[in-house]
Amino acid sequence: MTTSHNVKKILVQTLQLGDRGYDLTDDTPLLGAMPELDSMAVVSLLTALESRFGFVIEDDDISADTFATFGNLCLFVERKLSE
């Protein structure tokens, strides 16, 4: 499975998006466009990413840009994996 597929699966499960979550593309806007992605959901999503991929996310690691699009979120995960 690709990083993108794993991130999509975590996003769908964490936000309970159902089948519509599998239509996410790299250009799909997240923060501000997806009502399910509120501040509490961001925390849950970060925790799920840490658990699944085995890295630690520091406060300084994330910004609004991280959650601007699905593609940005995938790039963030790939960067964390390469550290």
C-alpha positions in Angstrom: 0.0 0.0 0.0 1.2 3.5 -0.8 1.5 6.3 1.7 -1.4 8.1 0.1 -3.6 5.0 0.4 -2.7 4.6 4.1 -3.3 8.3 4.8 -6.6 8.2 3.0 -7.7 5.1 5.0 -6.8 6.9 8.3 -8.5 10.1 7.3 -11.7 8.2 6.3 -11.7 6.2 9.6 -10.9 9.1 11.8 -13.4 11.5 10.3 -16.0 8.8 9.6 -16.3 9.9 6.0 -17.7 6.7 4.6 -17.5 6.0 0.9 -17.2 9.6 0.0 -13.7 9.7 1.6 -12.3 7.4 -1.0 -12.8 10.1 -3.7 -10.1 12.3 -2.2 -7.5 13.5 -4.6 -4.2 15.4 -4.0 -6.1 18.6 -4.8 -9.0 18.0 -2.4 -9.2 20.8 0.1 -9.3 19.7 3.8 -9.1 22.3 6.5 -11.9 24.8 6.1 -13.6 22.8 3.4 -14.4 19.6 5.2 -16.7 20.2 8.2 -15.6 17.0 9.9 -12.1 18.3 10.2 -12.4 20.5 13.2 -9.7 21.1 15.9 -10.5 17.9 17.8 -10.5 15.9 14.6 -7.0 17.3 13.7 -5.7 16.1 17.1 -7.3 12.6 16.5 -5.9 12.5 13.0 -2.4 13.4 14.1 -2.5 10.7 16.8 -3.7 8.1 14.3 -0.9 9.1 11.9 1.7 8.8 14.7 0.4 5.4 15.7 0.1 4.0 12.2 3.5 5.3 10.9 5.5 5.2 14.1 6.8 8.8 14.1 6.3 11.6 16.5 4.7 14.9 15.4 6.0 17.9 17.3 3.9 21.1 17.5 6.4 22.9 15.3 6.0 20.3 12.6 2.5 21.3 11.6 0.8 24.3 10.2 -2.4 25.1 8.4 -0.6 24.3 5.1 -0.2 20.7 6.3 -4.0 20.4 6.2 -4.7 22.6 3.2 -5.1 19.7 0.8 -5.0 15.9 0.9 -1.8 16.0 -1.1 -0.2 18.4 1.4 -1.1 16.0 4.2 0.4 13.0 2.3 3.6 15.0 1.6 3.8 15.8 5.3 3.6 12.1 6.2 6.3 11.3 3.6 8.6 13.9 5.0 8.1 12.5 8.5 8.8 9.0 7.3 12.1 10.1 5.7 13.4 11.8 8.8 
